[in-house]
């Protein structure tokens, strides 16, 4: 089977990397060849959220649009796998054109993109260009929706779609624990992007209170350079890079995963929890969305909602190195047992075969 994977972003984006690229080798073993076709190239993606680089972004968008129109003409496949959307702006024209070629479409959603909100970089203008009703149209016209979590799964089904759960996982052969840390000053760590920085900074008042009585450092990866350090907290800002992603996570003693209890956060797929557990880092998280069902609170991680709960949970891990070690080991065991990469790959393969109208033969899981 040949699959045309129409992705919004290039390989440096987690959605493309974890929802498509990391499955391609396993899918090939199951008789499925995937051609990944990102809309944005790496250069345009790196400038996308830098408002001062708007000329580079506009030129990149024009080139991307021309490439995507050529994809419609030249692509020959059995199934179209649309990761979020085929283009980042405008109506679902490309998906409609592929449908005219009688190509069955799977829509893959790892975030609740059906929720419309102003762009953090371009405001309401960016929101309008995104064509807010696009995701609902895609859900209705997809032969199948693959959902990264139960919230998205239920939303797709509420719109009348056939939907299957394909969780967002990480390759535990790559995301692995390292040797125990020997530094006397523990590190609180967070890895994310500019769009999720407000979740992190909401925790700064708690960290400032803790700094009055405890010594620790804060390492922030991928947030850009526009963060002021919490008072009394040494802050290290690191750029995200694929080559250093795992070692950055391994450098944390305690992971931070704060979220606001809103509709967008409820639909997120808890990727950071998977990453923290895979590298054996205990973490504290908000009990929101998928985070209420991943891991075992008190064993693999701690949950906190109020400022007082956050301070208590972070302090408990900060002062007890042995608890951190045990919790990290439990997290690693949990994610390797419950969310192995081959299982998610098999689920995606079965969805692709179902849409193509043929079976996997044997169980895809047993084959992998």
N, C-alpha and C positions, 0 to 999 in steps of 0.2 A: 504494500500500500504506500502511496505517495501522499505526503501531507504538506500543504503550504501553510507555514506558521507566520501569520501577519501580526507582528508585534509593534506596539507603539514605540518602544524604546530599544536602544542597543544593548549589548551584553553587559555593560557596566550597571544597568538598572536591575535591581533585585527581581522585579516581576518577570523580565525576560529570562534572566539567568536561572531562576529557581522554578519557574512555572513551565519553561520550555527546554532551555539548553541542557540543563543537568539530566534531563530524561532521554536525550537523543540516543545515547549509546545503548541504554536498556531497551528503548523502542526498536532499535535496529535488530537486536537479538530476537525480537518478536515479529519481525517481518515488516516493520514500519520505517520508512525513510522520511526524515523531516528536513525540509528546506526552510531555514529561519530567515525571514525577511523583515528586518526592523524598519520602521518608518523614519526615525531620526538616526543620523550617524552620530558618532561619538563627539565630534566637534560641536555640532548643534546642540546635543544634549547637555554638554558642559556649559554652554552659554544660555540655556533655556531660562534659568531662573536668575540671571544677572541682568537687571533692567538696563544697565548702561551698555550692554552688549546687544541691544535690540537689532542692530543692523545685521550682525552675524546670525542672529536667530531668524530674522525674516528671510535672509538669503538661503539659509539652511532649510527652512520650511518650504521655500519654493522648489529647491532641488529635490527635497523629499517627496513633494507632491508629484513632480514629474516622474520620479522613480516608481512611485506607487501606481500611477496610471499605466506605466509600462508593465508593471507586475500583472495588471488585469489582462493585458494583451498576451503576454508571453508565458504565464504560469500554466502548467499542466499538472494537475493533481487529482487525487480521488476525494480528498476532504480539505476544507479550509479551516484552520484553527486560528481564530481571532483572539489574540490576547488583549483584552480590554476593548481596543478599537483599532481599526486599520489605519486611520489618520487621527491626529490629535485635535483637529478642528473641523468644523462644518458638519453637515448631515452625513448619514451613513451611506454615502454614494458608492464607495468602493465595495462595501459588503453587498449592496444592491446589485452592482454590476457582476460580482462573482455569482450571486444567486441566479442572474440571468444566464449564466453559463451552466446552470443546473449542477452546481457544486455544493454539496451539503456542508453546512457550517456548524462548527462548535464554537460557542462563545465561552472564553475562560475568564473568570472574574476572581481576583484575589483581594480586591478592595471594593467597597460599596460605591462604585462610580455612578450609580443611579442617583446618588445624593448630590444635588447641585449647590455649590457655594462659591463665593468670590475667590479668584486666584490670589494667593498671598503675594504674588509679584505684580500682576497686571489688573487686579481688582475685578470690577464687574465686567469690564471689556473682555478680559480673559474668560470669564464665566460664560459670556454670550457666545464667544467664538467656539467654546467647547460643545455647543449645541446640547443644552441640558436634557432634552428628551431622547438623546441618541441611545443611551444604554437600554432604556425600556423598549425601544424599537428593536434593538438587537436581540434582547431576551425573547421578544415575541416571535421573531423570525428565525431564530436559531433552531437547528434540528435538535440540539442538546446544549445545555449549559453545564460547564464544570465549575463548581464553586469551591473556593478555598476554605470555607467554614460554614457552619450550620446556619448562621444569620443570612448569608447570601443565598444559601441553598433554599431556605424557606421563602425568601423574597422572590426568587426566580419562579418557584412553584406557585406562588400567589398570583403571578402574572400569566399562569397557564403553561409555563414551560416544562419540558422534561429536563430534570436536573440531576446531577450526580455529584457526590462529594469527592474532591481530589485535594487533600490537604496540602498546604505549603510546608515542605520539609527541607531539611538540609542534609547534605552528604556527610554522614558521621565518619566516613573514612577520611574526609578532609578536615572537618571540624572536630578536633580531638583535644582532650585535656593535655596540659603540659606538666612539667615537674612542679611540685609545690613551691609557692613563693617564699622567699626568705627575707624580704624587705620588712623592717619593723613598722613602717607606715602603710596601712592598708589603702587600697585604691577603690573608690566608687567609680564605676564605669558606665558609659552610655554610648551606644552606636545608633545613628539614625541619619536624618537628612534635615535640610533647612525647614521643610514643611512640618516636621514633628518636634522642632525645638520648643515651641510653647508648652508642650507636655513636660519637657525636662525643666524648663525655667520655673514652672509652677511649684517645683519641689525646692527651689533655692531658699526660701525662708526656713524650711526645716533644716537644711544643711547648715545654714548660718547659726541656728540655735545649737546644733550639735557641735559646731566648731568651737563653741565656748568651753566645752568640757573634753573634747576628744581631738586627736590628731589624725587626719586622713587627707588624701588627695582626691581630686576629681579629674578624670580623663574623659574627654568628650570627642567622639570620632564622627566626622561627616557633617557637622552642623554649620560649617563656614567659620568666619572670623568675627561675627557680630554678636558675641556673647560676652557679657561682663561677668567676671568671677564673683561668686557669692562672697560676702564679707568674711574674711578669715579663712577662706578655703583656697589652697593652692590649686590652680586650674591649668590643665594642659589641653590645648586644642590640637587635634590631629586631622589631617585630610584623610578621607576614605580612599582606599585603593584596594583593588582586588588582591594584589600581591601581599598586602599586610593585614587584610581583614581578619584572618584567623589569629595571627599573633597579637593584634590589637585586643581582640576579645580575651585571649589567654592572659593578657596582662592585668585584667580586672580581678579583684578579690571579691567584689560584690557588684552584681548588675542592678541597674535601675530601670524600671519599666513603668513609669507613671503615665496614666491616661485620664482624660476628662470623660465623664460618662455622658457622651453625646452619640448621636446616630452614626456618625462616621467611625468613631472609635469602636462602637459596638460591632461594626462590620469588618474590622481589621482582623487579619489572620494570625496574629500573635507570633510573628516571625522572630522577634528578639528573644522570646521565651525559648523557642527551638534552638537558637544559636547559643544562648547562655547554657542551657542544659547540655548541649552537645559537647561544649568545651569544658564542662564540669564546673561552671561558675554558679554559685547560689545567687538568687536575685529576689528583689522585693517588687511586687507588681500591684497595680490597681485591679480590683475584681470587676473587670469590664469585658463584655463580649466573650471572645474565645478564651480569654485568660481565666474564665471561671470553670473551664472544663479541661484545660491542659495541665498536666502535672498533678502532684498531690500536695496541697497546701500543708505546711508544717514538715514536709518530708523533702520535697524537691525545691521549694521556694516558700516565701511568706507573702501574704496578701495584706494590703493596707489601703484604707480609704480616707480617713481623716488625717490631719496633720499630726495629731497625737499618735495615731496608729503607725504612721510612717516613721516618726521619730523612734518609737519603741522597737519596731521591727529592724530598722537600720542599726540601731544601737546594739540590739541583741546579737546581730551578726558581726558587728564591728569588734566587739569585745571578746568574741568566742571563736578563735581560729579553728578549734576542733569541730564546732557545729558547722562552720563554713565548709570544711573538708567533707564531712559526712553528707551534707546537703548536696554538694557538688557531685559526689559519687552517685547519689540517688538520682539526681537529675539526668546524669549521663546514662544510667541504666534504663531510666524511664523512656527517654527519647529513642534509644536504640531498640527497645522492645516494642514500643507502641507506634513509632513513626519512622520506620526504615524507608530508605529511598526506594528500594525495589518494590515495596508495596504501593507507594504513590505512582510509580511508573506503570505498574500493572493496572491500576485503576484508570489511568489516562489511556492506556492501550485498549482496554475493554470499551471505553467510551468511544474511541476512534473507530474501532471495529463495528460497534453498534450502529454508528451513524453511516458507515460505509455499507451496512447491510449484510455483513458477513461476521462469522464468529471467530474467536481467537483460536479455535481448534481445541486445544487443551486449555486449562485455566492459565491465564497470563501470569498469575502469581506463582504457580508451580513451575512454570517455565523459567522464570527468573530466579 
